[in-house]
Amino acid sequence: MIVHSRSAHRRGAAAVETAVVMIPIIMMFFAIFEYGRFTMDLNILNNAVREGCRHALVNNTASTIVADVKGVVNKRIGGRISQFSGQAVTVTVTGTHKGVATPVNDLVPGDLITVSVSGDYAFLNVVPLVKMPTALTMSSSVSMVCEGGT
């Protein structure tokens, strides 16, 4: 009499079931990783814009204020600039005096300075079997009350 073990037949089925279950779990893990990385970079961008606006509102009388703010923003973003499609982000500095757009150097204390930053964010495309967009435009804008001026 020949006795067959059921466990020998189940080993192959268990391997197939494990593979079928692991694929969605791994995809979900990588999606969570990519979303966390995206929110971290968005937070870095928001902090950089806020620091750039702080610099602009205190030093708005400098003739090189726009270049200085770009330098502050790029410094705060640091090595994360490579995540923005390998390009530097676009930084704009604008001022408002009594609701009218005014050059930043002509603002007086109490006026609003707005710093806006935008750039194309590049995904890592690490989620298996899912095509991620090549780039997504991230932007942030901060307005603060000017402290310096004439």
Phi and psi in degrees as GROMACS dihedral restraints (atoms count N, CA, C in turn):
[ dihedral_restraints ]
;  ai    aj    ak    al  type     phi  dphi    fc
    3     4     5     6     1  -102.6    20    10
    4     5     6     7     1   129.5    20    10
    6     7     8     9     1  -109.4    20    10
    7     8     9    10     1   124.7    20    10
    9    10    11    12     1   -98.9    20    10
   10    11    12    13     1   136.7    20    10
   12    13    14    15     1   -86.6    20    10
   13    14    15    16     1   131.9    20    10
   15    16    17    18     1   -70.5    20    10
   16    17    18    19     1   -28.6    20    10
   18    19    20    21     1   -65.9    20    10
   19    20    21    22     1   -29.1    20    10
   21    22    23    24     1   -66.3    20    10
   22    23    24    25     1   -36.3    20    10
   24    25    26    27     1   -77.7    20    10
   25    26    27    28     1   -28.3    20    10
   27    28    29    30     1   -78.6    20    10
   28    29    30    31     1   -22.3    20    10
   30    31    32    33     1   -60.5    20    10
   31    32    33    34     1   -44.4    20    10
   33    34    35    36     1   -66.2    20    10
   34    35    36    37     1   -40.6    20    10
   36    37    38    39     1   -66.4    20    10
   37    38    39    40     1   -38.6    20    10
   39    40    41    42     1   -65.3    20    10
   40    41    42    43     1   -37.8    20    10
   42    43    44    45     1   -66.1    20    10
   43    44    45    46     1   -41.3    20    10
   45    46    47    48     1   -66.7    20    10
   46    47    48    49     1   -43.8    20    10
   48    49    50    51     1   -62.3    20    10
   49    50    51    52     1   -40.4    20    10
   51    52    53    54     1   -63.4    20    10
   52    53    54    55     1   -43.4    20    10
   54    55    56    57     1   -63.5    20    10
   55    56    57    58     1   -41.3    20    10
   57    58    59    60     1   -65.4    20    10
   58    59    60    61     1   -36.5    20    10
   60    61    62    63     1   -79.5    20    10
   61    62    63    64     1   -35.6    20    10
   63    64    65    66     1   -70.7    20    10
   64    65    66    67     1   -30.7    20    10
   66    67    68    69     1   -59.5    20    10
   67    68    69    70     1   -52.8    20    10
   69    70    71    72     1   -65.6    20    10
   70    71    72    73     1   -32.7    20    10
   72    73    74    75     1   -66.5    20    10
   73    74    75    76     1   -43.1    20    10
   75    76    77    78     1   -66.2    20    10
   76    77    78    79     1   -40.8    20    10
   78    79    80    81     1   -60.5    20    10
   79    80    81    82     1   -42.4    20    10
   81    82    83    84     1   -65.1    20    10
   82    83    84    85     1   -40.6    20    10
   84    85    86    87     1   -60.1    20    10
   85    86    87    88     1   -47.7    20    10
   87    88    89    90     1   -67.3    20    10
   88    89    90    91     1   -34.9    20    10
   90    91    92    93     1   -64.9    20    10
   91    92    93    94     1   -41.6    20    10
   93    94    95    96     1   -63.7    20    10
   94    95    96    97     1   -41.8    20    10
   96    97    98    99     1   -59.8    20    10
   97    98    99   100     1   -47.5    20    10
   99   100   101   102     1   -66.3    20    10
  100   101   102   103     1   -39.6    20    10
  102   103   104   105     1   -65.4    20    10
  103   104   105   106     1   -40.9    20    10
  105   106   107   108     1   -62.9    20    10
  106   107   108   109     1   -39.4    20    10
  108   109   110   111     1   -67.0    20    10
  109   110   111   112     1   -39.2    20    10
  111   112   113   114     1   -64.0    20    10
  112   113   114   115     1   -46.2    20    10
  114   115   116   117     1   -67.4    20    10
  115   116   117   118     1   -33.7    20    10
  117   118   119   120     1   -63.8    20    10
  118   119   120   121     1   -44.3    20    10
  120   121   122   123     1   -67.8    20    10
  121   122   123   124     1   -34.0    20    10
  123   124   125   126     1   -65.1    20    10
  124   125   126   127     1   -39.8    20    10
  126   127   128   129     1   -64.7    20    10
  127   128   129   130     1   -40.9    20    10
  129   130   131   132     1   -62.1    20    10
  130   131   132   133     1   -42.4    20    10
  132   133   134   135     1   -63.0    20    10
  133   134   135   136     1   -44.6    20    10
  135   136   137   138     1   -61.7    20    10
  136   137   138   139     1   -42.4    20    10
  138   139   140   141     1   -64.8    20    10
  139   140   141   142     1   -39.5    20    10
  141   142   143   144     1   -64.2    20    10
  142   143   144   145     1   -40.9    20    10
  144   145   146   147     1   -65.3    20    10
  145   146   147   148     1   -41.8    20    10
  147   148   149   150     1   -63.2    20    10
  148   149   150   151     1   -42.4    20    10
  150   151   152   153     1   -66.2    20    10
  151   152   153   154     1   -38.9    20    10
  153   154   155   156     1   -63.5    20    10
  154   155   156   157     1   -39.7    20    10
  156   157   158   159     1   -68.8    20    10
  157   158   159   160     1   -38.4    20    10
  159   160   161   162     1   -60.5    20    10
  160   161   162   163     1   -42.5    20    10
  162   163   164   165     1   -64.3    20    10
  163   164   165   166     1   -42.1    20    10
  165   166   167   168     1   -66.8    20    10
  166   167   168   169     1   -39.6    20    10
  168   169   170   171     1   -72.0    20    10
  169   170   171   172     1   -24.2    20    10
  171   172   173   174     1   -88.4    20    10
  172   173   174   175     1   -32.4    20    10
  174   175   176   177     1  -114.3    20    10
  175   176   177   178     1    33.3    20    10
  177   178   179   180     1   -69.2    20    10
  178   179   180   181     1   -13.8    20    10
  180   181   182   183     1   -83.5    20    10
  181   182   183   184     1    -9.8    20    10
  183   184   185   186     1   -67.2    20    10
  184   185   186   187     1   141.9    20    10
  186   187   188   189     1   -72.1    20    10
  187   188   189   190     1   -21.2    20    10
  189   190   191   192     1  -106.7    20    10
  190   191   192   193     1    32.6    20    10
  192   193   194   195     1   -61.4    20    10
  193   194   195   196     1   -40.3    20    10
  195   196   197   198     1   -65.5    20    10
  196   197   198   199     1   -44.4    20    10
  198   199   200   201     1   -65.1    20    10
  199   200   201   202     1   -38.4    20    10
  201   202   203   204     1   -64.2    20    10
  202   203   204   205     1   -42.6    20    10
  204   205   206   207     1   -65.4    20    10
  205   206   207   208     1   -40.8    20    10
  207   208   209   210     1   -59.6    20    10
  208   209   210   211     1   -41.0    20    10
  210   211   212   213     1   -64.0    20    10
  211   212   213   214     1   -42.1    20    10
  213   214   215   216     1   -63.6    20    10
  214   215   216   217     1   -44.9    20    10
  216   217   218   219     1   -63.9    20    10
  217   218   219   220     1   -47.1    20    10
  219   220   221   222     1   -64.1    20    10
  220   221   222   223     1   -34.9    20    10
  222   223   224   225     1   -66.5    20    10
  223   224   225   226     1   -41.8    20    10
  225   226   227   228     1   -68.7    20    10
  226   227   228   229     1   -34.1    20    10
  228   229   230   231     1   -71.3    20    10
  229   230   231   232     1   -36.7    20    10
  231   232   233   234     1    62.0    20    10
  232   233   234   235     1  -133.1    20    10
  234   235   236   237     1   -70.1    20    10
  235   236   237   238     1    -9.1    20    10
  237   238   239   240     1   -75.6    20    10
  238   239   240   241     1    -9.0    20    10
  240   241   242   243     1   -58.2    20    10
  241   242   243   244     1   -31.7    20    10
  243   244   245   246     1   -62.3    20    10
  244   245   246   247     1   -23.8    20    10
  246   247   248   249     1   -73.9    20    10
  247   248   249   250     1   -15.7    20    10
  249   250   251   252     1   -92.6    20    10
  250   251   252   253     1    60.3    20    10
  252   253   254   255     1    53.9    20    10
  253   254   255   256     1    28.1    20    10
  255   256   257   258     1    71.6    20    10
  256   257   258   259     1     7.5    20    10
  258   259   260   261     1  -113.3    20    10
  259   260   261   262     1   154.0    20    10
  261   262   263   264     1   -71.6    20    10
  262   263   264   265     1   152.3    20    10
  264   265   266   267     1   -77.4    20    10
  265   266   267   268     1   159.7    20    10
  267   268   269   270     1   -92.9    20    10
  268   269   270   271     1   124.0    20    10
  270   271   272   273     1  -116.1    20    10
  271   272   273   274     1   128.6    20    10
  273   274   275   276     1  -125.2    20    10
  274   275   276   277     1   139.8    20    10
  276   277   278   279     1  -121.9    20    10
  277   278   279   280     1   121.8    20    10
  279   280   281   282     1  -130.2    20    10
  280   281   282   283     1   158.6    20    10
  282   283   284   285     1  -129.2    20    10
  283   284   285   286     1   154.7    20    10
  285   286   287   288     1  -134.3    20    10
  286   287   288   289     1   124.4    20    10
  288   289   290   291     1  -117.1    20    10
  289   290   291   292     1   112.9    20    10
  291   292   293   294     1    52.3    20    10
  292   293   294   295     1    42.3    20    10
  294   295   296   297     1    83.0    20    10
  295   296   297   298     1     1.4    20    10
  297   298   299   300     1  -112.6    20    10
  298   299   300   301     1   134.3    20    10
  300   301   302   303     1   -61.4    20    10
  301   302   303   304     1   128.8    20    10
  303   304   305   306     1  -135.2    20    10
  304   305   306   307     1   144.0    20    10
  306   307   308   309     1   -56.4    20    10
  307   308   309   310     1   141.8    20    10
  309   310   311   312     1   -58.2    20    10
  310   311   312   313     1   -36.0    20    10
  312   313   314   315     1   -69.8    20    10
  313   314   315   316     1   -17.6    20    10
  315   316   317   318     1   -97.4    20    10
  316   317   318   319     1     6.3    20    10
  318   319   320   321     1   -76.8    20    10
  319   320   321   322     1   152.0    20    10
  321   322   323   324     1  -115.6    20    10
  322   323   324   325     1   161.9    20    10
  324   325   326   327     1   -53.5    20    10
  325   326   327   328     1   134.0    20    10
  327   328   329   330     1   104.1    20    10
  328   329   330   331     1   -15.1    20    10
  330   331   332   333     1   -81.0    20    10
  331   332   333   334     1   163.8    20    10
  333   334   335   336     1   -95.7    20    10
  334   335   336   337     1   136.7    20    10
  336   337   338   339     1  -115.3    20    10
  337   338   339   340     1   132.5    20    10
  339   340   341   342     1  -120.7    20    10
  340   341   342   343     1   129.5    20    10
  342   343   344   345     1  -115.4    20    10
  343   344   345   346     1   126.4    20    10
  345   346   347   348     1  -121.5    20    10
  346   347   348   349     1   138.6    20    10
  348   349   350   351     1  -132.1    20    10
  349   350   351   352     1   137.3    20    10
  351   352   353   354     1  -145.4    20    10
  352   353   354   355     1   154.2    20    10
  354   355   356   357     1  -167.7    20    10
  355   356   357   358     1   161.9    20    10
  357   358   359   360     1   -89.4    20    10
  358   359   360   361     1   119.3    20    10
  360   361   362   363     1   -86.8    20    10
  361   362   363   364     1   132.2    20    10
  363   364   365   366     1  -101.3    20    10
  364   365   366   367     1   125.0    20    10
  366   367   368   369     1   -78.8    20    10
  367   368   369   370     1   154.6    20    10
  369   370   371   372     1   -77.8    20    10
  370   371   372   373     1   -21.6    20    10
  372   373   374   375     1    58.9    20    10
  373   374   375   376     1    51.8    20    10
  375   376   377   378     1   -98.7    20    10
  376   377   378   379     1    -5.8    20    10
  378   379   380   381     1   -79.9    20    10
  379   380   381   382     1   117.4    20    10
  381   382   383   384     1   -64.4    20    10
  382   383   384   385     1   143.4    20    10
  384   385   386   387     1    66.9    20    10
  385   386   387   388     1     4.6    20    10
  387   388   389   390     1  -121.8    20    10
  388   389   390   391     1   124.4    20    10
  390   391   392   393     1   -83.9    20    10
  391   392   393   394     1   114.9    20    10
  393   394   395   396     1   -85.5    20    10
  394   395   396   397     1   154.8    20    10
  396   397   398   399     1   -63.9    20    10
  397   398   399   400     1   150.3    20    10
  399   400   401   402     1   -69.6    20    10
  400   401   402   403     1   -34.2    20    10
  402   403   404   405     1  -154.6    20    10
  403   404   405   406     1   152.9    20    10
  405   406   407   408     1  -134.9    20    10
  406   407   408   409     1   129.7    20    10
  408   409   410   411     1   -76.8    20    10
  409   410   411   412     1   121.0    20    10
  411   412   413   414     1  -105.3    20    10
  412   413   414   415     1   138.9    20    10
  414   415   416   417     1  -146.0    20    10
  415   416   417   418     1   154.5    20    10
  417   418   419   420     1  -149.2    20    10
  418   419   420   421     1   147.1    20    10
  420   421   422   423     1  -142.3    20    10
  421   422   423   424     1   138.0    20    10
  423   424   425   426     1  -132.5    20    10
  424   425   426   427     1   135.7    20    10
  426   427   428   429     1  -119.0    20    10
  427   428   429   430     1   135.0    20    10
  429   430   431   432     1  -137.7    20    10
  430   431   432   433     1   162.5    20    10
  432   433   434   435     1   -85.1    20    10
  433   434   435   436     1   130.0    20    10
  435   436   437   438     1   -66.4    20    10
  436   437   438   439     1   136.3    20    10
  438   439   440   441     1  -106.7    20    10
  439   440   441   442     1   -27.9    20    10
  441   442   443   444     1   -96.1    20    10
  442   443   444   445     1  -175.7    20    10
  444   445   446   447     1   136.3    20    10
  445   446   447   448     1  -174.7    20    10
